[in-house]
């Protein structure tokens, strides 16, 4: 295999760009305790899944009629959420751009959710070369479809991409795409994601283009 070079950074959204996971844990904790009290900790188990995946697995049969109500509650909740950047992210993103690295958001979130993001962070759209949402994918994480499409959109080979993820499904998606994977420990411990990621870190304070470029060239 030819030597890898670092040309594109592909970021999940929640727990990777924005420090939103604690907020979602509160929302889904309430929902899960209401509808699945027999399954404590379900709000942790479903992290990184699309709404469709959650509904298909946990709100089918007799609970299917509750989906519309839950969706309305979720959309109302997201409109009031704070979308604050993970520590060091903006500086790190600027460092990547200064070195000519292309960047993309690759999220299972849908367009209504992204409208809430854009209201809170009006400049967000201009920070990235591409933003891909659930509407752009045929298959959801952990399938590699989303990251393969992002690489194609940017015109970068998979061996030159680094994925930034926090959830188990997202990490598996990046690995399945045969890309280098950085695991954020915002949702799960470093130990629990070590087998699914090449590097683990809690935020972007101590990482740089030079460090990542050296890492990916050694793979």
C-alpha positions as CSV (number, residue, x, y, z in Angstrom):
1,X,0.0,0.0,0.0
2,X,1.2,3.5,-0.8
3,X,2.1,5.7,2.1
4,X,-0.9,7.4,3.6
5,X,-1.1,11.2,3.7
6,X,-3.6,13.2,5.7
7,X,-5.9,15.1,3.2
8,X,-9.4,15.0,4.8
9,X,-10.9,15.0,8.3
10,X,-14.5,13.6,8.6
11,X,-16.3,14.6,11.8
12,X,-19.4,13.1,13.4
13,X,-21.5,15.9,15.1
14,X,-22.8,15.1,18.6
15,X,-20.0,14.3,21.0
16,X,-17.4,15.0,18.4
17,X,-17.9,18.6,17.3
18,X,-20.5,19.7,19.9
19,X,-20.7,18.8,23.5
20,X,-24.3,17.7,23.3
21,X,-24.2,14.1,24.5
22,X,-25.1,15.0,28.1
23,X,-28.2,16.9,26.9
24,X,-29.3,13.9,24.8
25,X,-28.7,11.6,27.7
26,X,-31.2,13.6,29.7
27,X,-33.8,13.6,26.9
28,X,-33.5,10.0,26.0
29,X,-33.2,9.0,29.7
30,X,-36.7,10.5,30.3
31,X,-38.1,8.7,27.2
32,X,-36.5,5.4,28.0
33,X,-37.6,5.4,31.6
34,X,-41.2,6.2,30.5
35,X,-41.5,3.5,27.8
36,X,-38.8,0.9,28.7
37,X,-38.4,1.0,32.5
38,X,-37.4,-2.7,32.2
39,X,-34.2,-1.7,30.4
40,X,-32.2,0.7,32.6
41,X,-29.4,2.5,30.8
42,X,-31.0,2.2,27.4
43,X,-30.3,5.9,26.7
44,X,-26.6,5.0,26.7
45,X,-27.1,1.9,24.6
46,X,-28.8,3.9,21.8
47,X,-26.1,6.6,21.5
48,X,-25.0,7.1,17.9
49,X,-28.1,5.5,16.4
50,X,-30.5,7.3,14.0
51,X,-34.0,8.0,15.0
52,X,-35.2,5.3,12.6
53,X,-32.9,2.7,14.1
54,X,-34.1,3.6,17.6
55,X,-37.8,3.4,16.5
56,X,-37.3,0.1,14.6
57,X,-35.7,-1.6,17.6
58,X,-37.4,-0.1,20.6
59,X,-40.7,1.6,19.4
60,X,-42.4,-1.0,17.2
61,X,-45.5,-3.0,17.7
62,X,-47.7,-1.5,20.4
63,X,-45.3,1.4,20.9
64,X,-45.3,2.4,17.2
65,X,-48.2,4.8,17.9
66,X,-45.9,6.7,20.3
67,X,-43.4,7.7,17.6
68,X,-45.1,10.9,16.5
69,X,-45.3,12.2,20.1
70,X,-41.7,11.3,20.8
71,X,-40.5,13.0,17.5
72,X,-42.4,16.2,18.4
73,X,-40.8,16.2,21.9
74,X,-37.4,15.6,20.4
75,X,-37.7,18.4,17.8
76,X,-38.9,20.8,20.5
77,X,-36.0,19.7,22.7
78,X,-33.4,20.2,20.0
79,X,-34.7,23.7,19.3
80,X,-33.7,24.7,22.8
81,X,-30.4,22.8,22.9
82,X,-27.0,24.4,23.3
83,X,-24.6,23.5,20.5
84,X,-21.3,24.4,22.1
85,X,-18.0,23.2,20.6
86,X,-15.9,20.5,22.2
87,X,-12.9,22.2,23.9
88,X,-10.2,23.1,21.4
89,X,-12.2,22.2,18.3
90,X,-12.3,25.6,16.6
91,X,-8.5,26.0,16.9
92,X,-7.9,22.5,15.7
93,X,-10.2,23.0,12.7
94,X,-8.4,26.2,11.8
95,X,-5.1,24.3,12.0
96,X,-6.3,21.7,9.6
97,X,-7.5,24.3,7.1
98,X,-4.2,26.2,7.3
99,X,-2.5,22.9,6.2
100,X,-4.9,22.4,3.3
101,X,-6.9,19.6,4.9
102,X,-10.5,19.2,3.6
103,X,-13.2,18.8,6.3
104,X,-16.7,17.4,6.4
105,X,-19.4,16.8,8.9
106,X,-20.8,13.2,8.6
107,X,-23.8,12.9,10.9
108,X,-26.8,10.7,11.4
109,X,-28.8,13.9,12.3
110,X,-31.5,15.0,9.9
111,X,-32.1,18.4,8.3
112,X,-34.6,19.6,11.0
113,X,-31.9,19.0,13.6
114,X,-29.4,20.9,11.5
115,X,-31.6,23.9,11.3
116,X,-31.4,24.1,15.0
117,X,-27.7,23.9,14.8
118,X,-27.6,26.7,12.2
119,X,-29.8,28.9,14.4
120,X,-27.4,28.5,17.4
121,X,-24.2,28.6,15.3
122,X,-25.0,30.8,12.2
123,X,-21.5,30.5,10.8
124,X,-21.4,26.7,11.1
125,X,-22.1,26.0,7.4
126,X,-19.0,28.0,6.4
127,X,-16.6,26.0,8.6
128,X,-16.6,22.8,6.4
129,X,-16.2,21.8,2.8
130,X,-19.2,19.5,3.0
131,X,-22.0,18.6,5.5
132,X,-23.6,15.2,5.0
133,X,-26.7,14.3,7.0
134,X,-29.0,11.2,7.2
135,X,-30.8,12.3,4.1
136,X,-27.6,11.7,2.1
137,X,-27.1,8.1,3.1
138,X,-28.7,4.9,2.0
139,X,-27.5,2.9,5.0
140,X,-26.9,4.2,8.5
141,X,-23.9,3.7,10.8
142,X,-22.3,1.2,11.5
143,X,-22.4,0.7,7.7
144,X,-19.5,2.5,6.1
145,X,-21.8,4.1,3.4
146,X,-21.8,7.6,5.0
147,X,-18.0,7.9,5.3
148,X,-17.4,6.4,1.8
149,X,-19.8,9.0,0.4
150,X,-18.1,11.8,2.3
151,X,-14.7,10.8,0.8
152,X,-16.2,10.7,-2.6
153,X,-17.8,14.1,-2.1
154,X,-14.4,15.6,-1.2
155,X,-12.6,13.7,-3.9
156,X,-10.2,12.1,-1.4
157,X,-9.1,8.4,-1.3
158,X,-10.1,6.5,1.8
159,X,-6.5,5.9,2.9
160,X,-6.1,9.7,3.1
161,X,-9.1,10.3,5.4
162,X,-9.3,10.4,9.2
163,X,-12.7,9.8,10.9
164,X,-13.5,11.4,14.3
165,X,-16.2,9.6,16.2
166,X,-17.5,8.9,19.7
167,X,-20.2,6.3,19.5
168,X,-19.7,2.6,19.0
169,X,-21.7,2.6,15.7
170,X,-19.8,5.6,14.4
171,X,-16.5,4.1,15.2
172,X,-17.4,0.8,13.5
173,X,-18.6,2.8,10.5
174,X,-15.2,4.5,10.2
175,X,-13.3,1.2,10.6
176,X,-15.6,-0.5,8.0
177,X,-14.7,2.3,5.6
178,X,-11.0,1.3,6.1
179,X,-10.1,4.8,7.3
180,X,-8.0,5.9,10.3
181,X,-10.2,6.5,13.3
182,X,-9.9,8.9,16.2
183,X,-12.2,8.1,19.1
184,X,-13.5,10.8,21.3
185,X,-14.2,9.8,24.9
186,X,-17.2,12.1,25.3
187,X,-19.7,9.2,25.3
188,X,-17.6,6.1,26.2
189,X,-14.4,5.3,28.0
190,X,-11.1,5.1,26.3
191,X,-10.8,1.5,27.2
192,X,-14.2,0.6,25.7
193,X,-13.4,2.2,22.4
194,X,-9.7,1.3,22.1
195,X,-10.4,-1.7,19.8
196,X,-12.5,0.4,17.5
197,X,-10.1,3.4,17.2
198,X,-6.5,4.1,16.5
199,X,-6.2,7.1,18.9
200,X,-8.4,8.1,21.8
201,X,-8.7,11.6,23.2
202,X,-11.1,13.6,25.4
203,X,-11.0,16.8,23.4
204,X,-8.9,18.7,20.9
205,X,-6.7,20.7,23.3
206,X,-3.6,18.6,22.7
207,X,-3.8,17.5,19.1
208,X,-2.6,19.1,15.9
209,X,-2.3,18.6,12.2
210,X,1.4,17.7,12.6
211,X,0.7,15.0,15.1
212,X,-2.1,13.5,13.1
213,X,-0.2,13.7,9.9
214,X,2.7,11.8,11.5
215,X,0.4,9.2,12.8
216,X,-1.5,8.5,9.6
217,X,1.7,8.4,7.5
218,X,3.0,5.6,9.8
219,X,-0.1,3.4,9.3
